[in-house]
Amino acid sequence: MRTSTTWQWSKRPCWCGHCKKLAPEFDRAATRLKGSVRLAKVDCTTHSETCGRFGVSGYPTLKIFRYGRDSAPYDGPRTAEGIYQYMKKQTGPDSVLLRTKEDLQAFVNNYDASIVGVFSGADSSRLAEFLKAAGLLREQFRFAHSTDLQLAEDRGIHSECVLLFRPPRLSNTFEDSVVIFKDYLTIGSLRRFIRDHIYGLCPHMTLENKDRLRVRDLLTAYYDLDYHHNVRGSNYWRNRVMKVASKYGGRGLTYSVANKKDFLSELEDDFGLGTSDGGELPFVTIRTRLGHKYTMREEFTRDGQSLERFLDDYFAGRLKRYVKSEPVPERNTADVKMVVAESFDDVVNDPDKDVLIQFYSPSCPHCKKLEPVYRELAHTLYYDPKIVIAKMNAIDNDVPLGYDVQGFPTIYFAPVGKKDEPVRYEGGRELRDFLNFLKREASHSLVLSGSKDEL
């Protein structure tokens, strides 16, 4: 019996780039889930009333319905595999009941990590709390439980506990494959325990878990990794990363490995690495939680010495950040100032000027439609020495931290004295709308030119 449905609320994909990108992944996931979970779509261009009733304002929006009711927003991966795995976890119990040691072994012998609670009986208060946590976290992790304490005896434990089993494919000599939680069990304490221990010293980063791993400063080694068909070969380079990483513990950097093929476009776009760089050797990058990026240009040596040199330079502050940027314009005399990543600080973060910055895509029809109004705005404010009207190609330049650009055009206002708190522009797209916004938000009285003085 199907109890879960995921609805995708979208605008017509001819102009919504994110909807267009999601569409084939959503369709492939729907095919794989046929018979267990229904995936459906709503075109908000045609059914605006329905979309409004469920509070849909951005596209695409995904929601999970259970028994015909809006249950929760879908905040999982946007790939076919990720959607499939996420929604498969919506079926079945929150936590699987294990009766025997054979059940336990079968459950933990899985591609992913497993969280197993062992309790003294069905009426245990800790079991009740564990099941609540499983209900909240089931989309992210695998849960099972037993009411037989003998299942934990092999671990030398004779009381209630929670065991975190890391995936057998990631077993190594640098850390325990099973971590034991014996503190006072609450939903919050269990969540923290899982967060702090599930990935271990060097997890396998995928398209599905990358966002969770990147909340911290992260070094990643990308190579031809395949844990489905070649576990030993995949662990060859991972073991070398772990050997070096174990020497730099407690310094705020986390580590991971990833399949190079899964991240090729990201490596090219975000780090400027060609597909042939390094051959069979790993690409090594660091991405900090602030968005700073570094690449290891020296070849990865099998003895790990090159990685140690890279880390020594990183911790000593000797590495130069990688920034994807178009060339800085030689002449920038137009009313609308062109900004690139390399000139962003000089222009947008100028401490003496208010700046309205539009992030655009060269192929975006809405950006092209806005262009004459935006030019007129810049011309109207041309004689105001304290304000800049600017734009930046967000496809070919890195977008700085603090600016959330998911669609185009996206416009922000960076006022004097608050450069670290840019204000997103959500108003209309006519000249008067922009001027009214700037009059309200600017740090000074606007100086208007020409026939627009009365505004």
C-alpha positions in Angstrom: 0.0 0.0 0.0 1.4 3.4 -1.0 1.3 5.9 1.8 3.8 8.5 0.5 3.7 10.8 -2.5 6.3 13.4 -3.4 4.9 16.4 -5.3 7.1 18.7 -7.4 5.7 22.2 -7.8 7.3 23.9 -10.7 7.0 26.6 -13.3 7.2 25.6 -17.0 10.8 24.3 -17.5 11.3 26.4 -20.6 12.4 29.2 -18.4 13.0 27.8 -14.9 16.5 26.5 -15.1 16.3 24.6 -11.8 13.1 22.9 -12.8 14.6 21.9 -16.1 17.7 20.5 -14.4 15.5 18.5 -11.9 13.0 17.1 -14.4 15.0 14.1 -15.8 16.3 13.2 -12.4 12.7 13.3 -11.0 11.4 11.2 -13.9 14.1 8.5 -13.5 13.4 8.3 -9.7 9.7 8.0 -10.5 10.4 5.0 -12.7 12.5 3.2 -10.1 9.9 4.0 -7.3 6.9 2.8 -9.4 4.7 0.6 -7.2 6.0 1.8 -3.9 6.1 5.6 -3.9 4.2 7.8 -6.3 6.0 10.9 -7.7 3.8 13.6 -9.2 4.2 17.1 -10.7 2.1 20.3 -10.6 2.6 23.1 -13.2 2.1 26.3 -11.1 1.7 28.3 -14.3 -1.5 26.5 -15.0 -2.6 25.6 -11.4 -1.6 28.8 -9.5 -4.5 28.5 -7.1 -3.4 25.0 -6.0 0.2 26.1 -5.6 -0.9 29.1 -3.6 -3.0 26.9 -1.3 0.1 25.0 -0.3 2.3 28.1 0.1 4.5 27.4 -2.9 6.5 30.5 -3.8 9.8 29.2 -5.3 10.5 26.7 -7.9 10.9 23.8 -7.9 9.4 23.1 -4.5 9.1 19.5 -3.4 6.7 18.3 -0.7 5.9 14.9 0.8 2.3 13.9 1.3 1.2 11.0 3.5 -2.3 9.6 3.3 -3.3 12.6 1.1 -2.1 15.3 3.5 0.9 17.6 3.3 3.4 15.8 5.6 6.7 17.6 5.3 8.9 19.5 2.9 11.3 17.4 0.9 14.8 18.5 1.7 16.7 15.6 0.3 19.1 15.2 -2.7 18.0 16.3 -6.2 19.6 13.4 -8.1 17.6 10.4 -9.3 19.6 8.1 -7.0 19.2 10.5 -4.1 15.5 10.9 -4.5 15.1 7.1 -4.8 17.1 6.4 -1.6 15.4 9.2 0.3 11.9 8.1 -0.6 12.6 4.4 -0.1 13.3 5.3 3.5 9.8 6.8 3.7 8.4 3.3 3.3 8.5 0.7 6.1 9.1 1.2 9.8 11.1 4.0 11.3 13.3 1.4 13.0 13.6 -2.3 12.1 13.1 -4.8 14.9 16.0 -7.2 15.3 15.4 -10.5 17.1 18.6 -12.5 16.6 22.3 -11.9 16.1 21.8 -13.1 12.5 19.3 -10.3 12.1 21.8 -7.8 13.5 24.6 -9.0 11.2 22.4 -8.9 8.1 21.2 -5.3 9.0 24.6 -3.8 9.5 26.2 -5.5 6.5 25.0 -2.6 4.4 26.5 0.0 2.0 25.5 2.7 4.5 26.0 3.2 8.2 23.6 1.7 10.7 22.4 2.9 14.1 21.2 0.1 16.4 19.6 0.5 19.8 19.8 -2.4 22.2 17.3 -2.3 25.1 16.1 -4.4 28.0 12.5 -4.7 26.9 9.6 -3.3 24.9 8.6 -1.0 27.8 12.0 0.7 28.1 11.8 4.5 28.3 15.0 4.7 26.3 13.5 2.6 23.5 10.6 5.0 23.3 13.0 8.0 23.0 15.1 6.1 20.4 12.0 5.4 18.3 11.1 9.1 18.4 14.5 10.0 17.1 14.3 7.3 14.4 11.0 8.8 13.2 12.6 12.3 12.9 15.9 11.1 11.3 14.9 8.2 9.2 15.4 10.2 5.9 19.1 10.5 6.7 20.1 7.3 8.6 19.2 3.6 9.0 17.8 2.6 12.3 17.1 -0.8 14.0 16.5 -1.9 17.6 16.3 -5.0 19.7 14.8 -5.8 23.1 17.4 -8.5 23.7 20.6 -7.3 25.5 22.5 -10.4 24.4 22.8 -8.8 21.0 25.4 -6.4 22.4 27.4 -9.0 24.4 29.9 -9.5 21.7 30.9 -5.8 22.2 31.4 -6.4 25.9 28.2 -4.5 26.8 25.6 -5.8 29.2 23.3 -2.8 29.5 21.2 -0.6 27.3 23.1 1.2 24.6 23.1 2.5 21.0 25.7 1.1 18.6 26.8 3.0 15.5 28.1 0.7 12.8 30.1 2.4 10.1 29.8 0.8 6.6 31.9 -2.4 6.3 33.3 -1.1 3.0 35.0 1.8 4.9 36.6 -0.5 7.5 40.2 0.6 8.3 43.0 0.4 10.9 42.8 4.1 11.9 39.5 4.1 13.8 36.9 1.7 15.3 34.2 0.4 13.0 31.6 0.5 15.8 31.1 3.4 18.1 29.1 3.0 21.4 26.7 5.6 22.8 26.0 5.1 26.5 25.1 8.6 27.6 21.6 9.7 28.7 19.5 9.2 25.6 17.4 12.0 24.3 16.6 13.0 20.7 19.1 15.8 20.9 21.9 13.8 22.4 21.4 10.9 19.9 21.3 13.4 17.0 24.6 14.9 18.2 26.2 11.5 18.6 25.3 10.5 15.1 26.4 13.8 13.6 29.8 13.6 15.4 30.6 10.0 14.7 28.8 8.6 11.6 31.3 9.8 9.0 34.5 8.9 10.8 37.9 10.2 9.9 37.5 10.1 6.1 34.0 9.5 4.8 33.0 8.8 1.2 31.5 12.0 -0.1 28.6 11.6 -2.6 26.3 13.9 -4.4 23.7 13.1 -1.7 25.7 13.8 1.4 28.1 16.6 0.2 26.0 19.4 1.8 26.1 17.8 5.2 29.9 17.3 5.0 30.6 20.8 3.7 29.3 22.5 6.9 32.9 22.2 8.0 36.2 23.0 6.4 36.7 20.0 4.1 39.6 18.4 2.2 38.6 16.0 -0.5 40.6 13.6 -2.6 38.8 12.9 -6.0 39.8 9.8 -7.9 38.3 6.8 -9.7 36.5 5.5 -6.7 33.9 2.6 -7.0 32.7 1.0 -3.8 30.2 -1.1 -5.6 32.7 -3.0 -7.7 36.2 -2.3 -6.3 36.3 -1.8 -2.6 40.0 -2.6 -2.2 41.1 -0.3 -5.0 38.8 2.4 -3.7 40.4 2.2 -0.3 44.0 2.4 -1.7 44.1 6.2 -1.9 41.7 6.6 1.0 44.1 4.8 3.4 46.9 7.2 2.3 44.7 10.2 3.0 43.8 8.8 6.4 47.4 8.1 7.3 48.3 11.8 6.7 45.0 13.1 8.2 45.7 11.2 11.5 48.7 13.5 11.9 46.7 16.7 11.7 43.8 15.9 14.1 42.2 18.6 16.1 43.1 21.5 13.7 39.6 22.1 12.4 39.9 20.4 9.0 37.9 17.4 8.0 38.7 14.9 5.3 36.8 12.9 2.6 37.2 11.0 -0.6 34.9 11.1 -3.7 34.4 9.6 -7.1 36.0 12.0 -9.6 33.4 11.2 -12.2 30.6 12.3 -10.0 32.1 15.7 -9.5 33.8 16.4 -12.9 31.7 19.5 -13.7 32.2 20.9 -10.2 36.0 20.4 -10.4 36.1 22.2 -13.7 33.8 25.0 -12.8 34.7 25.6 -9.1 38.4 24.7 -9.1 39.6 25.1 -12.7 40.9 21.6 -13.0 40.9 19.9 -16.4 39.5 16.4 -16.8 43.0 15.1 -17.6 44.8 16.8 -14.7 46.5 14.2 -12.5 45.7 11.2 -14.7 45.0 8.3 -12.3 46.2 10.3 -9.3 43.7 12.0 -7.0 42.7 15.6 -7.3 43.0 17.2 -3.8 41.0 20.3 -2.9 40.0 22.2 0.3 36.7 24.0 0.5 36.1 25.9 3.7 32.7 26.6 5.3 33.3 30.3 4.3 33.5 29.3 0.7 37.3 29.6 0.3 38.8 27.2 -2.1 42.3 25.7 -2.5 43.9 23.1 -4.8 46.9 20.9 -4.4 48.9 21.5 -7.6 51.7 19.0 -6.7 51.0 15.4 -7.8 49.7 13.2 -5.0 52.7 10.9 -4.1 52.1 7.4 -2.8 54.1 8.1 0.3 51.8 10.9 1.2 54.6 13.5 1.4 53.0 15.8 -1.1 49.8 15.9 0.8 51.7 16.7 4.0 53.4 19.6 2.3 50.0 20.8 1.1 48.5 20.7 4.6 51.6 22.3 6.1 51.2 25.2 3.7 47.4 25.4 4.3 47.7 25.6 8.1 50.6 28.1 7.8 48.4 30.3 5.6 50.8 30.1 2.7 48.3 28.9 0.1 46.7 31.2 -2.4 42.9 30.9 -2.7 41.4 29.8 -6.0 38.8 32.2 -7.3 36.9 31.6 -10.5 36.7 34.9 -12.2 36.5 36.6 -15.6 39.2 39.1 -16.3 38.8 42.5 -14.6 37.5 44.9 -17.2 40.2 47.3 -18.5 37.6 50.0 -19.0 34.4 50.2 -16.9 32.9 53.5 -17.9 29.3 52.4 -18.6 26.5 53.5 -16.3 26.1 49.9 -15.0 29.5 48.8 -13.6 30.6 45.3 -14.6 31.9 43.3 -11.6 33.9 40.1 -11.7 34.9 37.9 -8.8 38.4 39.4 -8.7 37.0 43.0 -8.5 34.0 42.2 -6.2 35.7 43.5 -3.0 37.0 46.7 -4.7 33.5 47.6 -6.1 30.8 46.0 -4.0 32.6 46.1 -0.7 33.8 49.7 -1.1 33.2 51.1 2.4 32.2 54.5 1.1 29.6 53.5 -1.4 26.1 51.9 -1.4 26.0 49.3 -4.1 23.1 47.6 -5.9 24.4 44.4 -7.5 22.6 42.2 -9.9 23.7 38.6 -10.4 22.7 37.4 -13.9 23.1 34.6 -16.4 24.0 35.5 -20.0 21.3 33.2 -21.2 18.5 34.3 -18.8 15.5 35.9 -20.6 14.4 37.7 -17.5 17.8 39.3 -17.1 17.6 40.5 -20.7 14.1 41.9 -20.1 15.3 43.8 -17.0 18.4 45.2 -18.8 16.8 48.5 -20.2 15.2 49.3 -16.8 18.5 48.6 -15.0 20.4 50.8 -17.4 17.9 53.6 -16.9 18.3 53.2 -13.1 22.1 53.5 -13.4 21.7 56.6 -15.7 19.2 58.2 -13.3 21.8 57.8 -10.4 24.8 58.6 -12.6 25.6 61.9 -10.8 25.3 60.4 -7.3 28.9 59.8 -6.2 27.9 57.6 -3.2 26.0 54.9 -5.1 26.9 52.2 -7.7 24.6 50.2 -9.9 26.5 47.0 -10.8 26.0 43.5 -12.2 28.0 40.3 -12.3 27.9 37.2 -14.4 27.2 34.6 -11.8 27.9 31.7 -14.2 31.5 32.6 -14.9 32.4 34.1 -11.5 32.3 32.8 -8.0 29.5 34.3 -6.0 30.8 35.6 -2.6 29.6 34.2 0.7 26.5 36.0 2.0 24.8 36.1 -1.3 22.4 33.3 -2.0 22.0 33.1 -5.8 19.7 30.2 -6.9 18.0 31.9 -9.9 18.3 34.8 -12.2 18.3 37.7 -11.9 19.1 37.9 -8.2 19.6 41.4 -6.8 21.2 42.5 -3.6 21.9 45.9 -2.0 25.2 46.3 0.0 24.9 49.5 2.0 27.7 51.5 3.6 28.5 50.2 7.1 26.7 46.8 6.5 28.7 45.1 3.8 28.5 41.8 5.6 24.7 42.1 5.8 23.6 42.6 2.1 19.8 43.1 1.6 18.1 40.9 -1.0 15.9 43.0 -3.3 12.4 41.5 -3.6 10.5 44.4 -5.1 9.0 45.1 -8.6 11.1 45.5 -11.7 10.1 49.0 -12.8 12.3 52.1 -12.4 10.1 53.6 -9.7 10.2 50.3 -7.7 14.0 50.4 -7.6 14.2 54.1 -6.8 11.7 53.7 -3.9 13.7 50.8 -2.5 17.0 52.8 -2.7 15.5 55.9 -1.2 14.4 53.7 1.8 17.6 51.7 2.2 20.4 54.0 1.1 22.8 55.5 3.7 22.3 58.9 2.1 19.8 61.1 0.2 19.9 60.0 -3.5 21.1 62.5 -6.1 18.9 62.0 -9.2 19.6 63.3 -12.7 17.6 64.6 -15.6 13.8 64.5 -15.6 13.7 62.0 -12.7 14.5 64.6 -10.0 10.9 64.7 -8.8 11.2 61.0 -7.8 
